[in-house]
Amino acid sequence: MDACFAEPRLAAIYDALDPDRTDLDAYLGMAREFGARRVLDIGCGTGVFALLLAGRGVEVVGVDPARASVDVARGKPGGERVRWCDGDATTLPPLRVDLATMTANVAQGIVHPVAWHGTLRAAHAALRPGGRLVFETRDPAGRAWERWNRADSETVTEVPGVGAVRSWVELTEVRGPLVTFRWTYEFASDGAVLTSDSTLRFRERDEVEGELAATGFVLDGVRDAPDRPGREFVFVARRP
C-alpha cells in the first residue's frame, strides 16, 4: 500500500494536505437518493466520508488495509459511530448494506486484476438485493497524469501541531493503463523527507461495464462527477 496511507507520520497529516473534500458531496447526495441506511465504505482511509455519513445517522462500516489511516479515523470525533475494519473488502464479515462506495482514487488504486475482481465480488456479496455499488474512475482520454509535476503541484501547508510541510508530486512511469507517481513530503520541523509511490490503473468505460456485468451487477448508469465535469466516470451498479 502507498506510504501516504500506511506510514503513521504521513497518515496523520493526510487530511490537512487535502482539506477540500467537496468531491464527497455527490456521494452524500446519492446516499440520500437511494435511501441508504447502511453503507460500506471500501477504502475508507482516514474516515472522512464514513464520518460524514455517520453524522447523518447512517450505519457505516469502513474498511481499509492501511492500519495507520484507520487509526487516524478511529481517533476522530464521532469515530465510535463507525465500525472500522482493518483489511480489504474480501476480509469482511457477512454484511447486508444498502450502498457500497469507493470514493476518490480507491477503485483506480486497486491495480491488480485479481484484487479488483475480488473487490467487486466482495461488494456484491455485502449488498442486499437491490443495493448499489458506486465508485469513480478517471476517463483515460483526459490523460490526467500529464499534469502531475512539481511545478504545478508544489505547496507548503502549515499543519497544526506539526509545522510547515512542503509537498509535491512527480510522474515516474506510464506503462499501458498503469500510471505511477511519487509524492514527496518535507517536514520543516526536523528536515525529514518522506516519499510515497502510487500506481493507478486507468480503465476504459467499456472495460469496467464488462467487469461489473461479469460479477453479477446491473449497471444503472454512468454519471459525471459534478466537481470535475468531463473527467470522471461515476459508475452506479445494482445487485439484482
C-alpha positions, 0 to 999 in steps of 0.5 A: 500500500502507498506510504501516504496511507500506511506510514503513521507520520504521513497518515496523520497529516493526510487530511490537512494536505487535502482539506477540500473534500467537496468531491464527497458531496455527490456521494452524500447526495446519492446516499440520500437518493437511494435511501441508504441506511447502511453503507460500506465504505471500501477504502475508507482511509482516514474516515472522512466520508464514513464520518460524514455519513455517520453524522447523518445517522447512517450505519457505516462500516469502513474498511481499509488495509492501511492500519495507520489511516484507520487509526487516524479515523478511529481517533476522530470525533464521532469515530465510535459511530463507525465500525472500522475494519482493518483489511480489504473488502474480501476480509469482511464479515457477512454484511447486508448494506444498502450502498457500497462506495469507493470514493476518490482514487480507491477503485483506480488504486486497486491495480491488480486484476485479481484484487479488483475482481475480488473487490467487486465480488466482495461488494456484491456479496455485502449488498442486499438485493437491490443495493448499489455499488458506486465508485469513480474512475478517471476517463483515460482520454483526459490523460490526467497524469500529464499534469502531475509535476512539481511545478504545478503541484508544489505547496507548503501547508502549515499543519497544526501541531506539526509545522510547515510541510512542503509537498509535491508530486512527480510522474515516474512511469506510464506503462499501458493503463498503469500510471505511477507517481511519487509524492514527496513530503518535507517536514520543516520541523526536523528536515525529514523527507518522506516519499510515497509511490502510487500506481493507478490503473486507468480503465476504459468505460467499456472495460469496467461495464464488462467487469461489473456485468461479469460479477453479477451487477446491473449497471444503472448508469454512468454519471459525471462527477459534478466537481470535475465535469468531463473527467470522471466516470461515476459508475452506479451498479445494482445487485439484482 
